[in-house]
Amino acid sequence: MSKNILCIHHSSLIVKDTQHSLKFYCSILGFNLLDRPDFPYFGAWLDLGEQQLHLLELDNPDPITGRPAHGGKDRHVAFHVLNLDLIKQALEQGKVAYTLSVSGRKALFCRDPDGNALEFIEKPEF
């Protein structure tokens, strides 16, 4: 690790509709909303403990169609979780499709309402 760069503070994802995305991130996945600076565009900051996920409501320059079916073969943000089964249950209840990791690890991939790929990896020793 770099002697000066300590960790990732946040990752940002582009979304079409912040309120719609918050239903996915907060209601389905259980993320908590943080206060956000007053920028000249809509968005939301989500709490991940020491890190954050920023949702930016901006025009998306990336194509949403034509992406790989399995999110592990696409740009993605990965999260450690204590219990992968809880994520599976939440996604199934929210009718969100997911695929299991092809590596055999206890991990899965899904996409948010805007096609952003997300990975959830079980790491129970946290």
LUMNUGU-661485 format. One record per atom (N, C-alpha, C, O): residue number from 1; atom name; x, y, z. Coordinates in steps of 0.1 Angstrom, whole numbers, plus 5000, padded with zeros to 4 digits. Last residue first. Layout:
residues N
+-----+----+------+------+------+
|   i | at |   xx |   yy |   zz |
+-----+----+------+------+------+
| NUM | CA |    X |    Y |    Z |
...
+-----+----+------+------+------+
//
This chain:
residues 126
+-----+----+------+------+------+
|   i | at |   xx |   yy |   zz |
+-----+----+------+------+------+
| 126 |  N | 4843 | 4901 | 5099 |
| 126 | CA | 4843 | 4915 | 5101 |
| 126 |  C | 4839 | 4918 | 5115 |
| 126 |  O | 4838 | 4930 | 5119 |
| 125 |  N | 4841 | 4874 | 5092 |
| 125 | CA | 4850 | 4877 | 5103 |
| 125 |  C | 4851 | 4892 | 5106 |
| 125 |  O | 4859 | 4897 | 5114 |
| 124 |  N | 4825 | 4869 | 5069 |
| 124 | CA | 4819 | 4869 | 5083 |
| 124 |  C | 4828 | 4873 | 5094 |
| 124 |  O | 4823 | 4876 | 5105 |
| 123 |  N | 4821 | 4880 | 5041 |
| 123 | CA | 4833 | 4880 | 5049 |
| 123 |  C | 4829 | 4881 | 5064 |
| 123 |  O | 4829 | 4891 | 5070 |
| 122 |  N | 4808 | 4877 | 5009 |
| 122 | CA | 4806 | 4873 | 5023 |
| 122 |  C | 4820 | 4873 | 5030 |
| 122 |  O | 4829 | 4866 | 5025 |
| 121 |  N | 4804 | 4903 | 4987 |
| 121 | CA | 4813 | 4892 | 4991 |
| 121 |  C | 4811 | 4889 | 5006 |
| 121 |  O | 4813 | 4898 | 5014 |
| 120 |  N | 4787 | 4916 | 4960 |
| 120 | CA | 4786 | 4914 | 4975 |
| 120 |  C | 4794 | 4902 | 4978 |
| 120 |  O | 4791 | 4891 | 4973 |
| 119 |  N | 4789 | 4940 | 4934 |
| 119 | CA | 4793 | 4927 | 4939 |
| 119 |  C | 4792 | 4927 | 4955 |
| 119 |  O | 4796 | 4937 | 4961 |
| 118 |  N | 4772 | 4956 | 4908 |
| 118 | CA | 4775 | 4956 | 4923 |
| 118 |  C | 4779 | 4942 | 4926 |
| 118 |  O | 4773 | 4932 | 4922 |
| 117 |  N | 4770 | 4977 | 4880 |
| 117 | CA | 4772 | 4964 | 4885 |
| 117 |  C | 4777 | 4965 | 4900 |
| 117 |  O | 4786 | 4973 | 4903 |
| 116 |  N | 4743 | 4997 | 4869 |
| 116 | CA | 4756 | 4997 | 4875 |
| 116 |  C | 4758 | 4983 | 4882 |
| 116 |  O | 4749 | 4979 | 4889 |
| 115 |  N | 4718 | 4999 | 4858 |
| 115 | CA | 4727 | 4990 | 4852 |
| 115 |  C | 4741 | 4990 | 4858 |
| 115 |  O | 4750 | 4983 | 4853 |
| 114 |  N | 4700 | 5014 | 4873 |
| 114 | CA | 4707 | 5021 | 4861 |
| 114 |  C | 4717 | 5012 | 4855 |
| 114 |  O | 4725 | 5017 | 4846 |
| 113 |  N | 4692 | 4999 | 4894 |
| 113 | CA | 4682 | 5002 | 4884 |
| 113 |  C | 4688 | 5009 | 4871 |
| 113 |  O | 4682 | 5010 | 4861 |
| 112 |  N | 4721 | 4977 | 4897 |
| 112 | CA | 4711 | 4986 | 4902 |
| 112 |  C | 4702 | 4990 | 4891 |
| 112 |  O | 4703 | 4986 | 4880 |
| 111 |  N | 4727 | 4942 | 4894 |
| 111 | CA | 4728 | 4955 | 4889 |
| 111 |  C | 4718 | 4964 | 4895 |
| 111 |  O | 4707 | 4959 | 4899 |
| 110 |  N | 4749 | 4918 | 4911 |
| 110 | CA | 4736 | 4923 | 4906 |
| 110 |  C | 4738 | 4936 | 4900 |
| 110 |  O | 4749 | 4942 | 4900 |
| 109 |  N | 4766 | 4889 | 4922 |
| 109 | CA | 4766 | 4902 | 4914 |
| 109 |  C | 4752 | 4905 | 4911 |
| 109 |  O | 4744 | 4896 | 4908 |
| 108 |  N | 4781 | 4874 | 4951 |
| 108 | CA | 4771 | 4875 | 4940 |
| 108 |  C | 4772 | 4889 | 4934 |
| 108 |  O | 4778 | 4898 | 4940 |
| 107 |  N | 4799 | 4849 | 4969 |
| 107 | CA | 4797 | 4862 | 4964 |
| 107 |  C | 4787 | 4862 | 4953 |
| 107 |  O | 4784 | 4852 | 4947 |
| 106 |  N | 4818 | 4828 | 4981 |
| 106 | CA | 4805 | 4832 | 4985 |
| 106 |  C | 4803 | 4847 | 4982 |
| 106 |  O | 4806 | 4856 | 4990 |
| 105 |  N | 4834 | 4815 | 4951 |
| 105 | CA | 4835 | 4822 | 4963 |
| 105 |  C | 4820 | 4825 | 4968 |
| 105 |  O | 4811 | 4824 | 4960 |
| 104 |  N | 4833 | 4805 | 4926 |
| 104 | CA | 4829 | 4796 | 4937 |
| 104 |  C | 4830 | 4802 | 4950 |
| 104 |  O | 4826 | 4796 | 4960 |
| 103 |  N | 4836 | 4821 | 4904 |
| 103 | CA | 4848 | 4816 | 4911 |
| 103 |  C | 4845 | 4806 | 4921 |
| 103 |  O | 4854 | 4799 | 4926 |
| 102 |  N | 4813 | 4832 | 4896 |
| 102 | CA | 4817 | 4820 | 4889 |
| 102 |  C | 4830 | 4814 | 4895 |
| 102 |  O | 4833 | 4803 | 4891 |
| 101 |  N | 4789 | 4843 | 4920 |
| 101 | CA | 4803 | 4844 | 4915 |
| 101 |  C | 4807 | 4831 | 4908 |
| 101 |  O | 4804 | 4820 | 4913 |
| 100 |  N | 4755 | 4843 | 4909 |
| 100 | CA | 4765 | 4839 | 4919 |
| 100 |  C | 4779 | 4841 | 4912 |
| 100 |  O | 4780 | 4840 | 4900 |
|  99 |  N | 4735 | 4871 | 4899 |
|  99 | CA | 4742 | 4858 | 4896 |
|  99 |  C | 4753 | 4856 | 4906 |
|  99 |  O | 4758 | 4865 | 4912 |
|  98 |  N | 4701 | 4884 | 4902 |
|  98 | CA | 4716 | 4884 | 4905 |
|  98 |  C | 4722 | 4871 | 4900 |
|  98 |  O | 4714 | 4861 | 4897 |
|  97 |  N | 4673 | 4907 | 4899 |
|  97 | CA | 4681 | 4895 | 4894 |
|  97 |  C | 4696 | 4896 | 4899 |
|  97 |  O | 4701 | 4907 | 4901 |
|  96 |  N | 4650 | 4916 | 4922 |
|  96 | CA | 4663 | 4920 | 4916 |
|  96 |  C | 4670 | 4908 | 4912 |
|  96 |  O | 4674 | 4900 | 4920 |
|  95 |  N | 4627 | 4916 | 4938 |
|  95 | CA | 4626 | 4911 | 4924 |
|  95 |  C | 4638 | 4917 | 4916 |
|  95 |  O | 4637 | 4921 | 4905 |
|  94 |  N | 4629 | 4921 | 4965 |
|  94 | CA | 4628 | 4933 | 4956 |
|  94 |  C | 4627 | 4929 | 4942 |
|  94 |  O | 4627 | 4938 | 4933 |
|  93 |  N | 4633 | 4895 | 4973 |
|  93 | CA | 4621 | 4902 | 4977 |
|  93 |  C | 4618 | 4914 | 4969 |
|  93 |  O | 4607 | 4918 | 4966 |
|  92 |  N | 4658 | 4891 | 4962 |
|  92 | CA | 4647 | 4883 | 4958 |
|  92 |  C | 4634 | 4889 | 4961 |
|  92 |  O | 4625 | 4890 | 4953 |
|  91 |  N | 4674 | 4909 | 4977 |
|  91 | CA | 4673 | 4910 | 4963 |
|  91 |  C | 4661 | 4903 | 4957 |
|  91 |  O | 4653 | 4908 | 4949 |
|  90 |  N | 4670 | 4898 | 5003 |
|  90 | CA | 4666 | 4912 | 5000 |
|  90 |  C | 4664 | 4914 | 4985 |
|  90 |  O | 4655 | 4920 | 4980 |
|  89 |  N | 4682 | 4873 | 5000 |
|  89 | CA | 4668 | 4874 | 5004 |
|  89 |  C | 4662 | 4888 | 5000 |
|  89 |  O | 4651 | 4890 | 4995 |
|  88 |  N | 4709 | 4880 | 4993 |
|  88 | CA | 4700 | 4872 | 4984 |
|  88 |  C | 4686 | 4874 | 4987 |
|  88 |  O | 4678 | 4877 | 4978 |
|  87 |  N | 4716 | 4893 | 5017 |
|  87 | CA | 4715 | 4900 | 5005 |
|  87 |  C | 4707 | 4893 | 4995 |
|  87 |  O | 4699 | 4899 | 4988 |
|  86 |  N | 4714 | 4871 | 5035 |
|  86 | CA | 4705 | 4882 | 5037 |
|  86 |  C | 4704 | 4891 | 5025 |
|  86 |  O | 4694 | 4897 | 5022 |
|  85 |  N | 4734 | 4855 | 5025 |
|  85 | CA | 4720 | 4850 | 5023 |
|  85 |  C | 4711 | 4862 | 5026 |
|  85 |  O | 4700 | 4862 | 5020 |
|  84 |  N | 4758 | 4867 | 5032 |
|  84 | CA | 4754 | 4868 | 5018 |
|  84 |  C | 4739 | 4864 | 5016 |
|  84 |  O | 4732 | 4869 | 5007 |
|  83 |  N | 4767 | 4884 | 5059 |
|  83 | CA | 4758 | 4873 | 5055 |
|  83 |  C | 4753 | 4875 | 5041 |
|  83 |  O | 4743 | 4883 | 5039 |
|  82 |  N | 4784 | 4906 | 5059 |
|  82 | CA | 4785 | 4895 | 5070 |
|  82 |  C | 4778 | 4883 | 5066 |
|  82 |  O | 4782 | 4872 | 5069 |
|  81 |  N | 4801 | 4918 | 5030 |
|  81 | CA | 4789 | 4916 | 5038 |
|  81 |  C | 4792 | 4905 | 5049 |
|  81 |  O | 4800 | 4896 | 5046 |
|  80 |  N | 4820 | 4941 | 5011 |
|  80 | CA | 4820 | 4930 | 5020 |
|  80 |  C | 4807 | 4930 | 5028 |
|  80 |  O | 4802 | 4940 | 5032 |
|  79 |  N | 4814 | 4951 | 4977 |
|  79 | CA | 4811 | 4953 | 4992 |
|  79 |  C | 4813 | 4940 | 4999 |
|  79 |  O | 4809 | 4930 | 4995 |
|  78 |  N | 4825 | 4966 | 4947 |
|  78 | CA | 4824 | 4954 | 4956 |
|  78 |  C | 4823 | 4958 | 4970 |
|  78 |  O | 4829 | 4967 | 4975 |
|  77 |  N | 4814 | 4979 | 4917 |
|  77 | CA | 4818 | 4982 | 4931 |
|  77 |  C | 4815 | 4970 | 4939 |
|  77 |  O | 4805 | 4964 | 4938 |
|  76 |  N | 4826 | 4974 | 4883 |
|  76 | CA | 4817 | 4972 | 4894 |
|  76 |  C | 4823 | 4977 | 4907 |
|  76 |  O | 4835 | 4979 | 4908 |
|  75 |  N | 4827 | 4969 | 4848 |
|  75 | CA | 4831 | 4977 | 4860 |
|  75 |  C | 4821 | 4975 | 4871 |
|  75 |  O | 4809 | 4974 | 4868 |
|  74 |  N | 4824 | 4933 | 4842 |
|  74 | CA | 4821 | 4947 | 4839 |
|  74 |  C | 4827 | 4955 | 4850 |
|  74 |  O | 4831 | 4950 | 4861 |
|  73 |  N | 4823 | 4907 | 4849 |
|  73 | CA | 4830 | 4910 | 4837 |
|  73 |  C | 4827 | 4924 | 4833 |
|  73 |  O | 4829 | 4928 | 4821 |
|  72 |  N | 4806 | 4906 | 4871 |
|  72 | CA | 4820 | 4904 | 4873 |
|  72 |  C | 4829 | 4907 | 4861 |
|  72 |  O | 4841 | 4908 | 4862 |
|  71 |  N | 4780 | 4906 | 4862 |
|  71 | CA | 4786 | 4919 | 4865 |
|  71 |  C | 4801 | 4918 | 4868 |
|  71 |  O | 4808 | 4928 | 4869 |
|  70 |  N | 4769 | 4890 | 4834 |
|  70 | CA | 4775 | 4887 | 4847 |
|  70 |  C | 4783 | 4900 | 4851 |
|  70 |  O | 4793 | 4903 | 4844 |
|  69 |  N | 4762 | 4900 | 4809 |
|  69 | CA | 4751 | 4896 | 4818 |
|  69 |  C | 4756 | 4894 | 4833 |
|  69 |  O | 4749 | 4897 | 4842 |
|  68 |  N | 4779 | 4930 | 4799 |
|  68 | CA | 4779 | 4916 | 4802 |
|  68 |  C | 4768 | 4912 | 4811 |
|  68 |  O | 4764 | 4920 | 4821 |
|  67 |  N | 4759 | 4954 | 4780 |
|  67 | CA | 4768 | 4951 | 4791 |
|  67 |  C | 4768 | 4936 | 4793 |
|  67 |  O | 4758 | 4929 | 4790 |
|  66 |  N | 4739 | 4962 | 4762 |
|  66 | CA | 4752 | 4956 | 4757 |
|  66 |  C | 4762 | 4953 | 4768 |
|  66 |  O | 4773 | 4949 | 4764 |
|  65 |  N | 4728 | 4993 | 4777 |
|  65 | CA | 4726 | 4980 | 4770 |
|  65 |  C | 4739 | 4975 | 4765 |
|  65 |  O | 4749 | 4982 | 4764 |
|  64 |  N | 4739 | 5016 | 4785 |
|  64 | CA | 4733 | 5007 | 4795 |
|  64 |  C | 4731 | 4993 | 4789 |
|  64 |  O | 4732 | 4983 | 4796 |
|  63 |  N | 4769 | 5034 | 4777 |
|  63 | CA | 4757 | 5026 | 4773 |
|  63 |  C | 4752 | 5017 | 4784 |
|  63 |  O | 4760 | 5011 | 4791 |
|  62 |  N | 4778 | 5064 | 4795 |
|  62 | CA | 4780 | 5050 | 4792 |
|  62 |  C | 4767 | 5043 | 4787 |
|  62 |  O | 4756 | 5046 | 4791 |
|  61 |  N | 4771 | 5089 | 4803 |
|  61 | CA | 4778 | 5088 | 4790 |
|  61 |  C | 4780 | 5073 | 4785 |
|  61 |  O | 4783 | 5070 | 4774 |
|  60 |  N | 4742 | 5100 | 4817 |
|  60 | CA | 4751 | 5089 | 4817 |
|  60 |  C | 4758 | 5087 | 4803 |
|  60 |  O | 4751 | 5085 | 4794 |
|  59 |  N | 4736 | 5130 | 4834 |
|  59 | CA | 4735 | 5123 | 4821 |
|  59 |  C | 4746 | 5112 | 4821 |
|  59 |  O | 4757 | 5115 | 4824 |
|  58 |  N | 4732 | 5125 | 4869 |
|  58 | CA | 4737 | 5132 | 4858 |
|  58 |  C | 4734 | 5124 | 4845 |
|  58 |  O | 4731 | 5112 | 4846 |
|  57 |  N | 4731 | 5121 | 4901 |
|  57 | CA | 4721 | 5122 | 4891 |
|  57 |  C | 4726 | 5131 | 4879 |
|  57 |  O | 4724 | 5143 | 4879 |
|  56 |  N | 4752 | 5101 | 4918 |
|  56 | CA | 4752 | 5113 | 4911 |
|  56 |  C | 4741 | 5113 | 4900 |
|  56 |  O | 4742 | 5105 | 4890 |
|  55 |  N | 4758 | 5087 | 4949 |
|  55 | CA | 4749 | 5086 | 4937 |
|  55 |  C | 4748 | 5100 | 4930 |
|  55 |  O | 4744 | 5109 | 4937 |
|  54 |  N | 4785 | 5074 | 4966 |
|  54 | CA | 4778 | 5086 | 4961 |
|  54 |  C | 4770 | 5083 | 4949 |
|  54 |  O | 4775 | 5077 | 4939 |
|  53 |  N | 4792 | 5057 | 4994 |
|  53 | CA | 4788 | 5055 | 4980 |
|  53 |  C | 4780 | 5067 | 4976 |
|  53 |  O | 4771 | 5071 | 4983 |
|  52 |  N | 4820 | 5057 | 5017 |
|  52 | CA | 4807 | 5061 | 5013 |
|  52 |  C | 4805 | 5057 | 4998 |
|  52 |  O | 4814 | 5054 | 4991 |
|  51 |  N | 4836 | 5043 | 5046 |
|  51 | CA | 4836 | 5047 | 5032 |
|  51 |  C | 4821 | 5051 | 5029 |
|  51 |  O | 4812 | 5050 | 5037 |
|  50 |  N | 4833 | 5035 | 5072 |
|  50 | CA | 4844 | 5043 | 5069 |
|  50 |  C | 4844 | 5048 | 5055 |
|  50 |  O | 4852 | 5058 | 5052 |
|  49 |  N | 4800 | 5030 | 5066 |
|  49 | CA | 4810 | 5030 | 5077 |
|  49 |  C | 4821 | 5039 | 5075 |
|  49 |  O | 4819 | 5052 | 5075 |
|  48 |  N | 4787 | 5039 | 5044 |
|  48 | CA | 4793 | 5025 | 5044 |
|  48 |  C | 4803 | 5024 | 5055 |
|  48 |  O | 4813 | 5017 | 5053 |
|  47 |  N | 4760 | 5059 | 5035 |
|  47 | CA | 4770 | 5055 | 5045 |
|  47 |  C | 4774 | 5041 | 5044 |
|  47 |  O | 4765 | 5032 | 5044 |
|  46 |  N | 4757 | 5078 | 5005 |
|  46 | CA | 4752 | 5067 | 5013 |
|  46 |  C | 4764 | 5063 | 5023 |
|  46 |  O | 4775 | 5063 | 5019 |
|  45 |  N | 4744 | 5108 | 4991 |
|  45 | CA | 4756 | 5101 | 4997 |
|  45 |  C | 4751 | 5090 | 5007 |
|  45 |  O | 4741 | 5092 | 5015 |
|  44 |  N | 4728 | 5117 | 4961 |
|  44 | CA | 4727 | 5112 | 4974 |
|  44 |  C | 4741 | 5106 | 4979 |
|  44 |  O | 4748 | 5100 | 4971 |
|  43 |  N | 4714 | 5141 | 4938 |
|  43 | CA | 4723 | 5130 | 4941 |
|  43 |  C | 4721 | 5126 | 4956 |
|  43 |  O | 4712 | 5132 | 4963 |
|  42 |  N | 4712 | 5168 | 4914 |
|  42 | CA | 4706 | 5159 | 4924 |
|  42 |  C | 4716 | 5148 | 4927 |
|  42 |  O | 4725 | 5145 | 4918 |
|  41 |  N | 4733 | 5197 | 4912 |
|  41 | CA | 4727 | 5185 | 4906 |
|  41 |  C | 4722 | 5177 | 4917 |
|  41 |  O | 4726 | 5178 | 4928 |
|  40 |  N | 4749 | 5216 | 4924 |
|  40 | CA | 4740 | 5221 | 4914 |
|  40 |  C | 4733 | 5209 | 4906 |
|  40 |  O | 4729 | 5211 | 4895 |
|  39 |  N | 4751 | 5207 | 4959 |
|  39 | CA | 4756 | 5207 | 4946 |
|  39 |  C | 4746 | 5211 | 4936 |
|  39 |  O | 4734 | 5210 | 4939 |
|  38 |  N | 4753 | 5209 | 4990 |
|  38 | CA | 4743 | 5215 | 4981 |
|  38 |  C | 4750 | 5217 | 4967 |
|  38 |  O | 4755 | 5228 | 4964 |
|  37 |  N | 4764 | 5178 | 5004 |
|  37 | CA | 4766 | 5192 | 5001 |
|  37 |  C | 4756 | 5196 | 4991 |
|  37 |  O | 4750 | 5188 | 4983 |
|  36 |  N | 4744 | 5156 | 5024 |
|  36 | CA | 4751 | 5158 | 5012 |
|  36 |  C | 4753 | 5173 | 5009 |
|  36 |  O | 4743 | 5181 | 5012 |
|  35 |  N | 4740 | 5133 | 5050 |
|  35 | CA | 4738 | 5146 | 5045 |
|  35 |  C | 4748 | 5148 | 5033 |
|  35 |  O | 4759 | 5142 | 5033 |
|  34 |  N | 4732 | 5098 | 5041 |
|  34 | CA | 4740 | 5109 | 5048 |
|  34 |  C | 4736 | 5122 | 5043 |
|  34 |  O | 4730 | 5124 | 5032 |
|  33 |  N | 4713 | 5069 | 5045 |
|  33 | CA | 4715 | 5082 | 5038 |
|  33 |  C | 4723 | 5091 | 5047 |
|  33 |  O | 4721 | 5092 | 5059 |
|  32 |  N | 4722 | 5035 | 5045 |
|  32 | CA | 4717 | 5047 | 5052 |
|  32 |  C | 4722 | 5060 | 5045 |
|  32 |  O | 4733 | 5061 | 5040 |
|  31 |  N | 4711 | 5005 | 5029 |
|  31 | CA | 4721 | 5016 | 5031 |
|  31 |  C | 4714 | 5027 | 5038 |
|  31 |  O | 4702 | 5029 | 5037 |
|  30 |  N | 4694 | 4983 | 5023 |
|  30 | CA | 4695 | 4988 | 5037 |
|  30 |  C | 4706 | 4998 | 5039 |
|  30 |  O | 4710 | 5000 | 5051 |
|  29 |  N | 4686 | 4972 | 4999 |
|  29 | CA | 4699 | 4969 | 5004 |
|  29 |  C | 4702 | 4973 | 5018 |
|  29 |  O | 4711 | 4968 | 5025 |
|  28 |  N | 4659 | 4983 | 4997 |
|  28 | CA | 4662 | 4969 | 4994 |
|  28 |  C | 4675 | 4965 | 5001 |
|  28 |  O | 4676 | 4955 | 5008 |
|  27 |  N | 4660 | 5010 | 5006 |
|  27 | CA | 4649 | 5001 | 5010 |
|  27 |  C | 4652 | 4986 | 5007 |
|  27 |  O | 4648 | 4978 | 5016 |
|  26 |  N | 4685 | 5020 | 4996 |
|  26 | CA | 4681 | 5021 | 5010 |
|  26 |  C | 4670 | 5011 | 5014 |
|  26 |  O | 4671 | 5004 | 5024 |
|  25 |  N | 4688 | 5012 | 4969 |
|  25 | CA | 4699 | 5012 | 4978 |
|  25 |  C | 4695 | 5012 | 4993 |
|  25 |  O | 4701 | 5005 | 5001 |
|  24 |  N | 4661 | 5014 | 4958 |
|  24 | CA | 4669 | 5002 | 4957 |
|  24 |  C | 4680 | 5002 | 4968 |
|  24 |  O | 4681 | 4992 | 4975 |
|  23 |  N | 4653 | 5039 | 4966 |
|  23 | CA | 4645 | 5028 | 4969 |
|  23 |  C | 4652 | 5015 | 4968 |
|  23 |  O | 4651 | 5006 | 4977 |
|  22 |  N | 4674 | 5054 | 4954 |
|  22 | CA | 4673 | 5053 | 4968 |
|  22 |  C | 4664 | 5042 | 4973 |
|  22 |  O | 4667 | 5036 | 4983 |
|  21 |  N | 4666 | 5054 | 4927 |
|  21 | CA | 4678 | 5046 | 4931 |
|  21 |  C | 4678 | 5044 | 4946 |
|  21 |  O | 4683 | 5034 | 4951 |
|  20 |  N | 4644 | 5071 | 4928 |
|  20 | CA | 4642 | 5057 | 4924 |
|  20 |  C | 4654 | 5048 | 4928 |
|  20 |  O | 4652 | 5037 | 4933 |
|  19 |  N | 4658 | 5094 | 4935 |
|  19 | CA | 4647 | 5089 | 4944 |
|  19 |  C | 4645 | 5074 | 4941 |
|  19 |  O | 4643 | 5066 | 4950 |
|  18 |  N | 4675 | 5099 | 4913 |
|  18 | CA | 4680 | 5096 | 4926 |
|  18 |  C | 4670 | 5090 | 4935 |
|  18 |  O | 4673 | 5080 | 4942 |
|  17 |  N | 4677 | 5087 | 4882 |
|  17 | CA | 4667 | 5092 | 4891 |
|  17 |  C | 4671 | 5089 | 4905 |
|  17 |  O | 4670 | 5077 | 4910 |
|  16 |  N | 4700 | 5078 | 4870 |
|  16 | CA | 4691 | 5086 | 4862 |
|  16 |  C | 4681 | 5093 | 4871 |
|  16 |  O | 4677 | 5105 | 4869 |
|  15 |  N | 4734 | 5079 | 4882 |
|  15 | CA | 4720 | 5074 | 4883 |
|  15 |  C | 4711 | 5083 | 4875 |
|  15 |  O | 4714 | 5095 | 4874 |
|  14 |  N | 4767 | 5069 | 4886 |
|  14 | CA | 4758 | 5078 | 4879 |
|  14 |  C | 4744 | 5071 | 4879 |
|  14 |  O | 4743 | 5059 | 4875 |
|  13 |  N | 4785 | 5065 | 4916 |
|  13 | CA | 4778 | 5059 | 4905 |
|  13 |  C | 4768 | 5069 | 4899 |
|  13 |  O | 4762 | 5077 | 4906 |
|  12 |  N | 4816 | 5066 | 4933 |
|  12 | CA | 4805 | 5073 | 4928 |
|  12 |  C | 4798 | 5065 | 4916 |
|  12 |  O | 4806 | 5059 | 4908 |
|  11 |  N | 4831 | 5058 | 4964 |
|  11 | CA | 4829 | 5055 | 4950 |
|  11 |  C | 4817 | 5062 | 4945 |
|  11 |  O | 4807 | 5064 | 4953 |
|  10 |  N | 4853 | 5071 | 4989 |
|  10 | CA | 4840 | 5068 | 4983 |
|  10 |  C | 4841 | 5064 | 4969 |
|  10 |  O | 4852 | 5066 | 4962 |
|   9 |  N | 4878 | 5066 | 5000 |
|   9 | CA | 4869 | 5073 | 5008 |
|   9 |  C | 4855 | 5071 | 5002 |
|   9 |  O | 4845 | 5068 | 5010 |
|   8 |  N | 4901 | 5040 | 5001 |
|   8 | CA | 4891 | 5046 | 4993 |
|   8 |  C | 4881 | 5053 | 5002 |
|   8 |  O | 4875 | 5047 | 5011 |
|   7 |  N | 4932 | 5048 | 5019 |
|   7 | CA | 4920 | 5039 | 5016 |
|   7 |  C | 4911 | 5047 | 5006 |
|   7 |  O | 4913 | 5058 | 5003 |
|   6 |  N | 4957 | 5062 | 5019 |
|   6 | CA | 4953 | 5053 | 5029 |
|   6 |  C | 4942 | 5043 | 5026 |
|   6 |  O | 4943 | 5032 | 5029 |
|   5 |  N | 4986 | 5072 | 5004 |
|   5 | CA | 4972 | 5069 | 5001 |
|   5 |  C | 4967 | 5059 | 5011 |
|   5 |  O | 4973 | 5048 | 5011 |
|   4 |  N | 5013 | 5071 | 5014 |
|   4 | CA | 5005 | 5083 | 5016 |
|   4 |  C | 4990 | 5081 | 5013 |
|   4 |  O | 4982 | 5087 | 5020 |
|   3 |  N | 5024 | 5047 | 5010 |
|   3 | CA | 5027 | 5053 | 5023 |
|   3 |  C | 5018 | 5065 | 5025 |
|   3 |  O | 5017 | 5070 | 5037 |
|   2 |  N | 5004 | 5023 | 4994 |
|   2 | CA | 5011 | 5035 | 4993 |
|   2 |  C | 5013 | 5040 | 5007 |
|   2 |  O | 5005 | 5038 | 5016 |
|   1 |  N | 5008 | 4988 | 5000 |
|   1 | CA | 5000 | 5000 | 5000 |
|   1 |  C | 5009 | 5012 | 5000 |
|   1 |  O | 5020 | 5013 | 5006 |
+-----+----+------+------+------+
//
